Amino acid sequence: MTMKKYFALFILTCLVLLVFLNACDKVQPPYKNETPIDTTVKIKRVICEEGTGTWCTYCTKGICSLEKMKEAFPDNFIPIAIHNDDIMTVTDYDANFSPFSGSYPFSLIDRKLPTNDANYNDILAAYLTAVNTTPPVDMSITDVSWNSTSRVLTYTVTAEVIEDFIGDYRFNSVLTEDSVHGTSAAWNQSNFYGGSGLDMCGFESMQNTIPAADMYYQHVARLIFDGWDGIAGSIPDTNNIGATLTKTYTYTLPVGWNATHINAIGFIINNTDGTIVNACQKENIGK
């Protein structure tokens, strides 16, 4: 091969290599995504309203179930213990809740039927179904103000719209209190499971009537602000992605309530079917 042919072949090889490298430089790898990704985590929180009472012999099972769920899902599971016919009863809350079942204990997850008898596995199954739904709003408790002198508590339930929705939707809010305790016999708790040998969060090792001195009640419903159904018109009929919805609540805590154990719960109700679409909670709001 002559020198001219070698030179021509060298030039051709360089041109081919240059074209190849230039082309490769412009090819996007299949894993590369130029579209911005929203890494914000939107959280579905689940409300469990449970009917209970100091007179109810089986209700220690319900107490145990709520504690197990709260321990397993501290950020997403919001328990509310609605007392019936005892010293902790909130009359209007109980009057609307108790007709859902003829026996105690029982619970509702996001107010979706059917009720269950507060068995842990039943609550867990209903919770796992609810927590994997996609809510139209992401919710939080904001602008908290607590005055220890006047005992006035103020906070705002805020909902960021993450999916367009229309219809009759309503804000509501509940206050619960932890470690509620009394000393009279009215605070005694009936306990079917005493001596049963069943695993019942320690209640199996306690008396069939647990004295008030040994009982500290958790997640006790203290106040429901807007009745069972919420207030009509508290949310517009039409809501688009990006909108912010708010409702502010103010209440003067009675002297007997421990503000450091008060939890503020906010939620939105779909008034068409009565279910709760999402919720939020600020614990120990008076600290």
ChimeraX attribute file (.defattr): number of C-alpha atoms within 10 A of each C-alpha:
attribute: neighborCount
match mode: 1-to-1
recipient: residues
	/A:1	5
	/A:2	7
	/A:3	8
	/A:4	9
	/A:5	10
	/A:6	11
	/A:7	11
	/A:8	11
	/A:9	12
	/A:10	11
	/A:11	11
	/A:12	12
	/A:13	11
	/A:14	11
	/A:15	11
	/A:16	10
	/A:17	11
	/A:18	12
	/A:19	11
	/A:20	11
	/A:21	10
	/A:22	10
	/A:23	10
	/A:24	11
	/A:25	9
	/A:26	8
	/A:27	8
	/A:28	10
	/A:29	8
	/A:30	6
	/A:31	6
	/A:32	7
	/A:33	9
	/A:34	7
	/A:35	6
	/A:36	6
	/A:37	7
	/A:38	6
	/A:39	6
	/A:40	6
	/A:41	7
	/A:42	13
	/A:43	19
	/A:44	22
	/A:45	26
	/A:46	28
	/A:47	26
	/A:48	22
	/A:49	22
	/A:50	29
	/A:51	27
	/A:52	30
	/A:53	23
	/A:54	24
	/A:55	18
	/A:56	19
	/A:57	19
	/A:58	20
	/A:59	25
	/A:60	26
	/A:61	23
	/A:62	24
	/A:63	23
	/A:64	19
	/A:65	21
	/A:66	28
	/A:67	17
	/A:68	15
	/A:69	20
	/A:70	15
	/A:71	11
	/A:72	12
	/A:73	14
	/A:74	11
	/A:75	14
	/A:76	19
	/A:77	23
	/A:78	22
	/A:79	23
	/A:80	23
	/A:81	25
	/A:82	24
	/A:83	24
	/A:84	23
	/A:85	14
	/A:86	14
	/A:87	12
	/A:88	19
	/A:89	20
	/A:90	18
	/A:91	14
	/A:92	12
	/A:93	21
	/A:94	18
	/A:95	13
	/A:96	12
	/A:97	20
	/A:98	18
	/A:99	9
	/A:100	16
	/A:101	16
	/A:102	8
	/A:103	13
	/A:104	21
	/A:105	24
	/A:106	21
	/A:107	31
	/A:108	24
	/A:109	26
	/A:110	24
	/A:111	20
	/A:112	15
	/A:113	12
	/A:114	11
	/A:115	17
	/A:116	19
	/A:117	20
	/A:118	28
	/A:119	16
	/A:120	18
	/A:121	12
	/A:122	14
	/A:123	22
	/A:124	18
	/A:125	11
	/A:126	20
	/A:127	22
	/A:128	11
	/A:129	11
	/A:130	21
	/A:131	18
	/A:132	12
	/A:133	13
	/A:134	15
	/A:135	20
	/A:136	20
	/A:137	27
	/A:138	22
	/A:139	26
	/A:140	18
	/A:141	22
	/A:142	14
	/A:143	10
	/A:144	17
	/A:145	14
	/A:146	19
	/A:147	11
	/A:148	12
	/A:149	6
	/A:150	9
	/A:151	16
	/A:152	15
	/A:153	19
	/A:154	18
	/A:155	20
	/A:156	19
	/A:157	26
	/A:158	23
	/A:159	24
	/A:160	17
	/A:161	19
	/A:162	18
	/A:163	15
	/A:164	13
	/A:165	16
	/A:166	11
	/A:167	13
	/A:168	17
	/A:169	25
	/A:170	23
	/A:171	27
	/A:172	23
	/A:173	24
	/A:174	20
	/A:175	22
	/A:176	23
	/A:177	24
	/A:178	20
	/A:179	14
	/A:180	18
	/A:181	15
	/A:182	17
	/A:183	12
	/A:184	10
	/A:185	11
	/A:186	14
	/A:187	24
	/A:188	19
	/A:189	23
	/A:190	20
	/A:191	22
	/A:192	19
	/A:193	22
	/A:194	20
	/A:195	13
	/A:196	13
	/A:197	11
	/A:198	12
	/A:199	12
	/A:200	17
	/A:201	14
	/A:202	13
	/A:203	22
	/A:204	19
	/A:205	15
	/A:206	16
	/A:207	15
	/A:208	17
	/A:209	15
	/A:210	18
	/A:211	18
	/A:212	17
	/A:213	13
	/A:214	14
	/A:215	16
	/A:216	12
	/A:217	18
	/A:218	19
	/A:219	24
	/A:220	24
	/A:221	25
	/A:222	22
	/A:223	20
	/A:224	17
	/A:225	18
	/A:226	16
	/A:227	14
	/A:228	17
	/A:229	17
	/A:230	21
	/A:231	16
	/A:232	13
	/A:233	11
	/A:234	16
	/A:235	19
	/A:236	14
	/A:237	12
	/A:238	11
	/A:239	19
	/A:240	14
	/A:241	13
	/A:242	12
	/A:243	13
	/A:244	15
	/A:245	17
	/A:246	16
	/A:247	17
	/A:248	15
	/A:249	17
	/A:250	14
	/A:251	14
	/A:252	12
	/A:253	18
	/A:254	10
	/A:255	8
	/A:256	7
	/A:257	14
	/A:258	16
	/A:259	20
	/A:260	13
	/A:261	18
	/A:262	24
	/A:263	21
	/A:264	25
	/A:265	23
	/A:266	26
	/A:267	25
	/A:268	25
	/A:269	24
	/A:270	17
	/A:271	16
	/A:272	9
	/A:273	10
	/A:274	17
	/A:275	18
	/A:276	24
	/A:277	23
	/A:278	26
	/A:279	31
	/A:280	27
	/A:281	24
	/A:282	17
	/A:283	18
	/A:284	16
	/A:285	20
	/A:286	20
	/A:287	11
